[in-house]
Amino acid sequence: MKDLRARLDKLLTDAEDCDLIAKLATNPQKRALFEKLAADLRSSARDIEIVLASQKESGD
């Protein structure tokens, strides 16, 4: 479970970094790319949160 928690933290940090890069990007295509990457990373983080919550409920 520690591995999942560490992965979750990494995904959320990476998503924040992508958001920052998107805000600083002057090229509209790059801005859109980094916004999409941030959204995808947050989606993956939500999936891991669901797994962690289900493990917690089942007592694993």
mmCIF file of the N, C-alpha and C atoms, coordinates in Angstrom:
data_MODEL
# 
_entry.id   MODEL 
# 
loop_
_atom_site.group_PDB 
_atom_site.id 
_atom_site.type_symbol 
_atom_site.label_atom_id 
_atom_site.label_alt_id 
_atom_site.label_comp_id 
_atom_site.label_asym_id 
_atom_site.label_entity_id 
_atom_site.label_seq_id 
_atom_site.pdbx_PDB_ins_code 
_atom_site.Cartn_x 
_atom_site.Cartn_y 
_atom_site.Cartn_z 
_atom_site.occupancy 
_atom_site.B_iso_or_equiv 
_atom_site.pdbx_formal_charge 
_atom_site.auth_seq_id 
_atom_site.auth_comp_id 
_atom_site.auth_asym_id 
_atom_site.auth_atom_id 
_atom_site.pdbx_PDB_model_num 
ATOM 1   N N  . MET A 1 1  ? 0.821   -1.187 0.000   1.00 0.00 ? 1  MET A N  1 
ATOM 2   C CA . MET A 1 1  ? 0.000   0.000  0.000   1.00 0.00 ? 1  MET A CA 1 
ATOM 3   C C  . MET A 1 1  ? 0.873   1.262  0.000   1.00 0.00 ? 1  MET A C  1 
ATOM 4   N N  . LYS A 1 2  ? 2.076   1.175  0.577   1.00 0.00 ? 2  LYS A N  1 
ATOM 5   C CA . LYS A 1 2  ? 2.973   2.322  0.560   1.00 0.00 ? 2  LYS A CA 1 
ATOM 6   C C  . LYS A 1 2  ? 3.338   2.702  -0.870  1.00 0.00 ? 2  LYS A C  1 
ATOM 7   N N  . ASP A 1 3  ? 3.518   1.681  -1.720  1.00 0.00 ? 3  ASP A N  1 
ATOM 8   C CA . ASP A 1 3  ? 3.872   1.942  -3.114  1.00 0.00 ? 3  ASP A CA 1 
ATOM 9   C C  . ASP A 1 3  ? 2.772   2.725  -3.821  1.00 0.00 ? 3  ASP A C  1 
ATOM 10  N N  . LEU A 1 4  ? 1.525   2.340  -3.555  1.00 0.00 ? 4  LEU A N  1 
ATOM 11  C CA . LEU A 1 4  ? 0.405   3.051  -4.180  1.00 0.00 ? 4  LEU A CA 1 
ATOM 12  C C  . LEU A 1 4  ? 0.319   4.476  -3.676  1.00 0.00 ? 4  LEU A C  1 
ATOM 13  N N  . ARG A 1 5  ? 0.538   4.660  -2.396  1.00 0.00 ? 5  ARG A N  1 
ATOM 14  C CA . ARG A 1 5  ? 0.490   6.006  -1.821  1.00 0.00 ? 5  ARG A CA 1 
ATOM 15  C C  . ARG A 1 5  ? 1.589   6.880  -2.415  1.00 0.00 ? 5  ARG A C  1 
ATOM 16  N N  . ALA A 1 6  ? 2.775   6.316  -2.568  1.00 0.00 ? 6  ALA A N  1 
ATOM 17  C CA . ALA A 1 6  ? 3.886   7.061  -3.156  1.00 0.00 ? 6  ALA A CA 1 
ATOM 18  C C  . ALA A 1 6  ? 3.582   7.402  -4.612  1.00 0.00 ? 6  ALA A C  1 
ATOM 19  N N  . ARG A 1 7  ? 2.996   6.450  -5.328  1.00 0.00 ? 7  ARG A N  1 
ATOM 20  C CA . ARG A 1 7  ? 2.631   6.686  -6.736  1.00 0.00 ? 7  ARG A CA 1 
ATOM 21  C C  . ARG A 1 7  ? 1.571   7.781  -6.832  1.00 0.00 ? 7  ARG A C  1 
ATOM 22  N N  . LEU A 1 8  ? 0.603   7.754  -5.926  1.00 0.00 ? 8  LEU A N  1 
ATOM 23  C CA . LEU A 1 8  ? -0.444  8.775  -5.902  1.00 0.00 ? 8  LEU A CA 1 
ATOM 24  C C  . LEU A 1 8  ? 0.169   10.158 -5.684  1.00 0.00 ? 8  LEU A C  1 
ATOM 25  N N  . ASP A 1 9  ? 1.044   10.269 -4.720  1.00 0.00 ? 9  ASP A N  1 
ATOM 26  C CA . ASP A 1 9  ? 1.698   11.551 -4.441  1.00 0.00 ? 9  ASP A CA 1 
ATOM 27  C C  . ASP A 1 9  ? 2.486   12.045 -5.651  1.00 0.00 ? 9  ASP A C  1 
ATOM 28  N N  . LYS A 1 10 ? 3.181   11.126 -6.319  1.00 0.00 ? 10 LYS A N  1 
ATOM 29  C CA . LYS A 1 10 ? 3.967   11.486 -7.505  1.00 0.00 ? 10 LYS A CA 1 
ATOM 30  C C  . LYS A 1 10 ? 3.056   11.970 -8.637  1.00 0.00 ? 10 LYS A C  1 
ATOM 31  N N  . LEU A 1 11 ? 1.949   11.288 -8.854  1.00 0.00 ? 11 LEU A N  1 
ATOM 32  C CA . LEU A 1 11 ? 1.016   11.699 -9.908  1.00 0.00 ? 11 LEU A CA 1 
ATOM 33  C C  . LEU A 1 11 ? 0.457   13.094 -9.638  1.00 0.00 ? 11 LEU A C  1 
ATOM 34  N N  . LEU A 1 12 ? 0.095   13.362 -8.396  1.00 0.00 ? 12 LEU A N  1 
ATOM 35  C CA . LEU A 1 12 ? -0.467  14.667 -8.056  1.00 0.00 ? 12 LEU A CA 1 
ATOM 36  C C  . LEU A 1 12 ? 0.578   15.780 -8.202  1.00 0.00 ? 12 LEU A C  1 
ATOM 37  N N  . THR A 1 13 ? 1.810   15.484 -7.822  1.00 0.00 ? 13 THR A N  1 
ATOM 38  C CA . THR A 1 13 ? 2.896   16.459 -7.990  1.00 0.00 ? 13 THR A CA 1 
ATOM 39  C C  . THR A 1 13 ? 3.144   16.730 -9.467  1.00 0.00 ? 13 THR A C  1 
ATOM 40  N N  . ASP A 1 14 ? 3.176   15.667 -10.255 1.00 0.00 ? 14 ASP A N  1 
ATOM 41  C CA . ASP A 1 14 ? 3.390   15.827 -11.700 1.00 0.00 ? 14 ASP A CA 1 
ATOM 42  C C  . ASP A 1 14 ? 2.247   16.617 -12.341 1.00 0.00 ? 14 ASP A C  1 
ATOM 43  N N  . ALA A 1 15 ? 1.025   16.387 -11.886 1.00 0.00 ? 15 ALA A N  1 
ATOM 44  C CA . ALA A 1 15 ? -0.120  17.128 -12.421 1.00 0.00 ? 15 ALA A CA 1 
ATOM 45  C C  . ALA A 1 15 ? 0.013   18.618 -12.113 1.00 0.00 ? 15 ALA A C  1 
ATOM 46  N N  . GLU A 1 16 ? 0.450   18.941 -10.904 1.00 0.00 ? 16 GLU A N  1 
ATOM 47  C CA . GLU A 1 16 ? 0.661   20.347 -10.548 1.00 0.00 ? 16 GLU A CA 1 
ATOM 48  C C  . GLU A 1 16 ? 1.751   20.974 -11.415 1.00 0.00 ? 16 GLU A C  1 
ATOM 49  N N  . ASP A 1 17 ? 2.810   20.218 -11.656 1.00 0.00 ? 17 ASP A N  1 
ATOM 50  C CA . ASP A 1 17 ? 3.893   20.711 -12.515 1.00 0.00 ? 17 ASP A CA 1 
ATOM 51  C C  . ASP A 1 17 ? 3.380   20.976 -13.930 1.00 0.00 ? 17 ASP A C  1 
ATOM 52  N N  . CYS A 1 18 ? 2.570   20.070 -14.453 1.00 0.00 ? 18 CYS A N  1 
ATOM 53  C CA . CYS A 1 18 ? 2.012   20.257 -15.800 1.00 0.00 ? 18 CYS A CA 1 
ATOM 54  C C  . CYS A 1 18 ? 1.099   21.478 -15.849 1.00 0.00 ? 18 CYS A C  1 
ATOM 55  N N  . ASP A 1 19 ? 0.335   21.690 -14.793 1.00 0.00 ? 19 ASP A N  1 
ATOM 56  C CA . ASP A 1 19 ? -0.515  22.887 -14.739 1.00 0.00 ? 19 ASP A CA 1 
ATOM 57  C C  . ASP A 1 19 ? 0.336   24.158 -14.779 1.00 0.00 ? 19 ASP A C  1 
ATOM 58  N N  . LEU A 1 20 ? 1.408   24.151 -14.038 1.00 0.00 ? 20 LEU A N  1 
ATOM 59  C CA . LEU A 1 20 ? 2.297   25.311 -14.016 1.00 0.00 ? 20 LEU A CA 1 
ATOM 60  C C  . LEU A 1 20 ? 2.918   25.548 -15.390 1.00 0.00 ? 20 LEU A C  1 
ATOM 61  N N  . ILE A 1 21 ? 3.388   24.498 -16.012 1.00 0.00 ? 21 ILE A N  1 
ATOM 62  C CA . ILE A 1 21 ? 3.973   24.625 -17.347 1.00 0.00 ? 21 ILE A CA 1 
ATOM 63  C C  . ILE A 1 21 ? 2.931   25.139 -18.331 1.00 0.00 ? 21 ILE A C  1 
ATOM 64  N N  . ALA A 1 22 ? 1.707   24.635 -18.227 1.00 0.00 ? 22 ALA A N  1 
ATOM 65  C CA . ALA A 1 22 ? 0.638   25.080 -19.125 1.00 0.00 ? 22 ALA A CA 1 
ATOM 66  C C  . ALA A 1 22 ? 0.378   26.575 -18.955 1.00 0.00 ? 22 ALA A C  1 
ATOM 67  N N  . LYS A 1 23 ? 0.389   27.042 -17.722 1.00 0.00 ? 23 LYS A N  1 
ATOM 68  C CA . LYS A 1 23 ? 0.145   28.468 -17.475 1.00 0.00 ? 23 LYS A CA 1 
ATOM 69  C C  . LYS A 1 23 ? 1.263   29.350 -18.024 1.00 0.00 ? 23 LYS A C  1 
ATOM 70  N N  . LEU A 1 24 ? 2.472   28.805 -18.041 1.00 0.00 ? 24 LEU A N  1 
ATOM 71  C CA . LEU A 1 24 ? 3.618   29.572 -18.510 1.00 0.00 ? 24 LEU A CA 1 
ATOM 72  C C  . LEU A 1 24 ? 3.851   29.453 -20.014 1.00 0.00 ? 24 LEU A C  1 
ATOM 73  N N  . ALA A 1 25 ? 3.227   28.469 -20.633 1.00 0.00 ? 25 ALA A N  1 
ATOM 74  C CA . ALA A 1 25 ? 3.464   28.230 -22.057 1.00 0.00 ? 25 ALA A CA 1 
ATOM 75  C C  . ALA A 1 25 ? 2.878   29.363 -22.904 1.00 0.00 ? 25 ALA A C  1 
ATOM 76  N N  . THR A 1 26 ? 3.650   29.790 -23.872 1.00 0.00 ? 26 THR A N  1 
ATOM 77  C CA . THR A 1 26 ? 3.179   30.832 -24.784 1.00 0.00 ? 26 THR A CA 1 
ATOM 78  C C  . THR A 1 26 ? 2.592   30.232 -26.054 1.00 0.00 ? 26 THR A C  1 
ATOM 79  N N  . ASN A 1 27 ? 2.969   29.014 -26.359 1.00 0.00 ? 27 ASN A N  1 
ATOM 80  C CA . ASN A 1 27 ? 2.457   28.313 -27.526 1.00 0.00 ? 27 ASN A CA 1 
ATOM 81  C C  . ASN A 1 27 ? 1.113   27.656 -27.153 1.00 0.00 ? 27 ASN A C  1 
ATOM 82  N N  . PRO A 1 28 ? 0.032   27.991 -27.851 1.00 0.00 ? 28 PRO A N  1 
ATOM 83  C CA . PRO A 1 28 ? -1.279  27.430 -27.508 1.00 0.00 ? 28 PRO A CA 1 
ATOM 84  C C  . PRO A 1 28 ? -1.340  25.899 -27.593 1.00 0.00 ? 28 PRO A C  1 
ATOM 85  N N  . GLN A 1 29 ? -0.608  25.322 -28.536 1.00 0.00 ? 29 GLN A N  1 
ATOM 86  C CA . GLN A 1 29 ? -0.611  23.861 -28.647 1.00 0.00 ? 29 GLN A CA 1 
ATOM 87  C C  . GLN A 1 29 ? 0.083   23.210 -27.456 1.00 0.00 ? 29 GLN A C  1 
ATOM 88  N N  . LYS A 1 30 ? 1.179   23.784 -27.020 1.00 0.00 ? 30 LYS A N  1 
ATOM 89  C CA . LYS A 1 30 ? 1.883   23.257 -25.851 1.00 0.00 ? 30 LYS A CA 1 
ATOM 90  C C  . LYS A 1 30 ? 1.048   23.457 -24.593 1.00 0.00 ? 30 LYS A C  1 
ATOM 91  N N  . ARG A 1 31 ? 0.382   24.601 -24.504 1.00 0.00 ? 31 ARG A N  1 
ATOM 92  C CA . ARG A 1 31 ? -0.488  24.856 -23.353 1.00 0.00 ? 31 ARG A CA 1 
ATOM 93  C C  . ARG A 1 31 ? -1.574  23.783 -23.274 1.00 0.00 ? 31 ARG A C  1 
ATOM 94  N N  . ALA A 1 32 ? -2.205  23.512 -24.397 1.00 0.00 ? 32 ALA A N  1 
ATOM 95  C CA . ALA A 1 32 ? -3.263  22.497 -24.441 1.00 0.00 ? 32 ALA A CA 1 
ATOM 96  C C  . ALA A 1 32 ? -2.716  21.113 -24.101 1.00 0.00 ? 32 ALA A C  1 
ATOM 97  N N  . LEU A 1 33 ? -1.524  20.809 -24.591 1.00 0.00 ? 33 LEU A N  1 
ATOM 98  C CA . LEU A 1 33 ? -0.905  19.519 -24.306 1.00 0.00 ? 33 LEU A CA 1 
ATOM 99  C C  . LEU A 1 33 ? -0.675  19.342 -22.812 1.00 0.00 ? 33 LEU A C  1 
ATOM 100 N N  . PHE A 1 34 ? -0.101  20.338 -22.165 1.00 0.00 ? 34 PHE A N  1 
ATOM 101 C CA . PHE A 1 34 ? 0.181   20.211 -20.739 1.00 0.00 ? 34 PHE A CA 1 
ATOM 102 C C  . PHE A 1 34 ? -1.097  20.240 -19.893 1.00 0.00 ? 34 PHE A C  1 
ATOM 103 N N  . GLU A 1 35 ? -2.122  20.934 -20.343 1.00 0.00 ? 35 GLU A N  1 
ATOM 104 C CA . GLU A 1 35 ? -3.410  20.885 -19.643 1.00 0.00 ? 35 GLU A CA 1 
ATOM 105 C C  . GLU A 1 35 ? -3.992  19.479 -19.727 1.00 0.00 ? 35 GLU A C  1 
ATOM 106 N N  . LYS A 1 36 ? -3.872  18.857 -20.890 1.00 0.00 ? 36 LYS A N  1 
ATOM 107 C CA . LYS A 1 36 ? -4.367  17.487 -21.079 1.00 0.00 ? 36 LYS A CA 1 
ATOM 108 C C  . LYS A 1 36 ? -3.561  16.516 -20.233 1.00 0.00 ? 36 LYS A C  1 
ATOM 109 N N  . LEU A 1 37 ? -2.244  16.676 -20.215 1.00 0.00 ? 37 LEU A N  1 
ATOM 110 C CA . LEU A 1 37 ? -1.409  15.815 -19.385 1.00 0.00 ? 37 LEU A CA 1 
ATOM 111 C C  . LEU A 1 37 ? -1.790  15.927 -17.911 1.00 0.00 ? 37 LEU A C  1 
ATOM 112 N N  . ALA A 1 38 ? -2.031  17.133 -17.444 1.00 0.00 ? 38 ALA A N  1 
ATOM 113 C CA . ALA A 1 38 ? -2.430  17.332 -16.047 1.00 0.00 ? 38 ALA A CA 1 
ATOM 114 C C  . ALA A 1 38 ? -3.751  16.631 -15.761 1.00 0.00 ? 38 ALA A C  1 
ATOM 115 N N  . ALA A 1 39 ? -4.696  16.746 -16.674 1.00 0.00 ? 39 ALA A N  1 
ATOM 116 C CA . ALA A 1 39 ? -5.995  16.093 -16.490 1.00 0.00 ? 39 ALA A CA 1 
ATOM 117 C C  . ALA A 1 39 ? -5.837  14.571 -16.476 1.00 0.00 ? 39 ALA A C  1 
ATOM 118 N N  . ASP A 1 40 ? -5.012  14.042 -17.367 1.00 0.00 ? 40 ASP A N  1 
ATOM 119 C CA . ASP A 1 40 ? -4.790  12.596 -17.407 1.00 0.00 ? 40 ASP A CA 1 
ATOM 120 C C  . ASP A 1 40 ? -4.114  12.093 -16.128 1.00 0.00 ? 40 ASP A C  1 
ATOM 121 N N  . LEU A 1 41 ? -3.149  12.859 -15.637 1.00 0.00 ? 41 LEU A N  1 
ATOM 122 C CA . LEU A 1 41 ? -2.469  12.477 -14.396 1.00 0.00 ? 41 LEU A CA 1 
ATOM 123 C C  . LEU A 1 41 ? -3.439  12.496 -13.210 1.00 0.00 ? 41 LEU A C  1 
ATOM 124 N N  . ARG A 1 42 ? -4.306  13.488 -13.173 1.00 0.00 ? 42 ARG A N  1 
ATOM 125 C CA . ARG A 1 42 ? -5.296  13.541 -12.080 1.00 0.00 ? 42 ARG A CA 1 
ATOM 126 C C  . ARG A 1 42 ? -6.302  12.396 -12.179 1.00 0.00 ? 42 ARG A C  1 
ATOM 127 N N  . SER A 1 43 ? -6.635  12.008 -13.386 1.00 0.00 ? 43 SER A N  1 
ATOM 128 C CA . SER A 1 43 ? -7.526  10.872 -13.580 1.00 0.00 ? 43 SER A CA 1 
ATOM 129 C C  . SER A 1 43 ? -6.883  9.589  -13.054 1.00 0.00 ? 43 SER A C  1 
ATOM 130 N N  . SER A 1 44 ? -5.628  9.414  -13.352 1.00 0.00 ? 44 SER A N  1 
ATOM 131 C CA . SER A 1 44 ? -4.900  8.243  -12.834 1.00 0.00 ? 44 SER A CA 1 
ATOM 132 C C  . SER A 1 44 ? -4.821  8.292  -11.313 1.00 0.00 ? 44 SER A C  1 
ATOM 133 N N  . ALA A 1 45 ? -4.616  9.475  -10.772 1.00 0.00 ? 45 ALA A N  1 
ATOM 134 C CA . ALA A 1 45 ? -4.562  9.630  -9.314  1.00 0.00 ? 45 ALA A CA 1 
ATOM 135 C C  . ALA A 1 45 ? -5.905  9.264  -8.680  1.00 0.00 ? 45 ALA A C  1 
ATOM 136 N N  . ARG A 1 46 ? -6.995  9.665  -9.319  1.00 0.00 ? 46 ARG A N  1 
ATOM 137 C CA . ARG A 1 46 ? -8.327  9.305  -8.799  1.00 0.00 ? 46 ARG A CA 1 
ATOM 138 C C  . ARG A 1 46 ? -8.520  7.793  -8.787  1.00 0.00 ? 46 ARG A C  1 
ATOM 139 N N  . ASP A 1 47 ? -8.035  7.129  -9.824  1.00 0.00 ? 47 ASP A N  1 
ATOM 140 C CA . ASP A 1 47 ? -8.136  5.667  -9.879  1.00 0.00 ? 47 ASP A CA 1 
ATOM 141 C C  . ASP A 1 47 ? -7.383  5.032  -8.710  1.00 0.00 ? 47 ASP A C  1 
ATOM 142 N N  . ILE A 1 48 ? -6.208  5.541  -8.429  1.00 0.00 ? 48 ILE A N  1 
ATOM 143 C CA . ILE A 1 48 ? -5.430  5.002  -7.307  1.00 0.00 ? 48 ILE A CA 1 
ATOM 144 C C  . ILE A 1 48 ? -6.118  5.306  -5.977  1.00 0.00 ? 48 ILE A C  1 
ATOM 145 N N  . GLU A 1 49 ? -6.704  6.486  -5.853  1.00 0.00 ? 49 GLU A N  1 
ATOM 146 C CA . GLU A 1 49 ? -7.440  6.820  -4.622  1.00 0.00 ? 49 GLU A CA 1 
ATOM 147 C C  . GLU A 1 49 ? -8.585  5.841  -4.394  1.00 0.00 ? 49 GLU A C  1 
ATOM 148 N N  . ILE A 1 50 ? -9.254  5.451  -5.458  1.00 0.00 ? 50 ILE A N  1 
ATOM 149 C CA . ILE A 1 50 ? -10.352 4.484  -5.345  1.00 0.00 ? 50 ILE A CA 1 
ATOM 150 C C  . ILE A 1 50 ? -9.826  3.143  -4.857  1.00 0.00 ? 50 ILE A C  1 
ATOM 151 N N  . VAL A 1 51 ? -8.711  2.710  -5.414  1.00 0.00 ? 51 VAL A N  1 
ATOM 152 C CA . VAL A 1 51 ? -8.108  1.442  -4.984  1.00 0.00 ? 51 VAL A CA 1 
ATOM 153 C C  . VAL A 1 51 ? -7.703  1.519  -3.521  1.00 0.00 ? 51 VAL A C  1 
ATOM 154 N N  . LEU A 1 52 ? -7.066  2.607  -3.126  1.00 0.00 ? 52 LEU A N  1 
ATOM 155 C CA . LEU A 1 52 ? -6.653  2.760  -1.726  1.00 0.00 ? 52 LEU A CA 1 
ATOM 156 C C  . LEU A 1 52 ? -7.854  2.764  -0.793  1.00 0.00 ? 52 LEU A C  1 
ATOM 157 N N  . ALA A 1 53 ? -8.928  3.441  -1.193  1.00 0.00 ? 53 ALA A N  1 
ATOM 158 C CA . ALA A 1 53 ? -10.129 3.483  -0.363  1.00 0.00 ? 53 ALA A CA 1 
ATOM 159 C C  . ALA A 1 53 ? -10.750 2.093  -0.234  1.00 0.00 ? 53 ALA A C  1 
ATOM 160 N N  . SER A 1 54 ? -10.771 1.342  -1.313  1.00 0.00 ? 54 SER A N  1 
ATOM 161 C CA . SER A 1 54 ? -11.355 -0.004 -1.252  1.00 0.00 ? 54 SER A CA 1 
ATOM 162 C C  . SER A 1 54 ? -10.505 -0.939 -0.393  1.00 0.00 ? 54 SER A C  1 
ATOM 163 N N  . GLN A 1 55 ? -9.177  -0.768 -0.443  1.00 0.00 ? 55 GLN A N  1 
ATOM 164 C CA . GLN A 1 55 ? -8.294  -1.569 0.387   1.00 0.00 ? 55 GLN A CA 1 
ATOM 165 C C  . GLN A 1 55 ? -8.480  -1.231 1.869   1.00 0.00 ? 55 GLN A C  1 
ATOM 166 N N  . LYS A 1 56 ? -8.682  0.043  2.127   1.00 0.00 ? 56 LYS A N  1 
ATOM 167 C CA . LYS A 1 56 ? -8.875  0.489  3.517   1.00 0.00 ? 56 LYS A CA 1 
ATOM 168 C C  . LYS A 1 56 ? -10.182 -0.079 4.079   1.00 0.00 ? 56 LYS A C  1 
ATOM 169 N N  . GLU A 1 57 ? -11.234 -0.065 3.244   1.00 0.00 ? 57 GLU A N  1 
ATOM 170 C CA . GLU A 1 57 ? -12.530 -0.573 3.682   1.00 0.00 ? 57 GLU A CA 1 
ATOM 171 C C  . GLU A 1 57 ? -12.494 -2.086 3.931   1.00 0.00 ? 57 GLU A C  1 
ATOM 172 N N  . SER A 1 58 ? -11.738 -2.799 3.117   1.00 0.00 ? 58 SER A N  1 
ATOM 173 C CA . SER A 1 58 ? -11.687 -4.253 3.255   1.00 0.00 ? 58 SER A CA 1 
ATOM 174 C C  . SER A 1 58 ? -10.675 -4.692 4.307   1.00 0.00 ? 58 SER A C  1 
ATOM 175 N N  . GLY A 1 59 ? -9.903  -3.733 4.824   1.00 0.00 ? 59 GLY A N  1 
ATOM 176 C CA . GLY A 1 59 ? -8.956  -4.036 5.889   1.00 0.00 ? 59 GLY A CA 1 
ATOM 177 C C  . GLY A 1 59 ? -7.641  -4.594 5.430   1.00 0.00 ? 59 GLY A C  1 
ATOM 178 N N  . ASP A 1 60 ? -7.322  -4.459 4.154   1.00 0.00 ? 60 ASP A N  1 
ATOM 179 C CA . ASP A 1 60 ? -6.046  -4.963 3.622   1.00 0.00 ? 60 ASP A CA 1 
ATOM 180 C C  . ASP A 1 60 ? -4.910  -4.058 3.969   1.00 0.00 ? 60 ASP A C  1 
# 
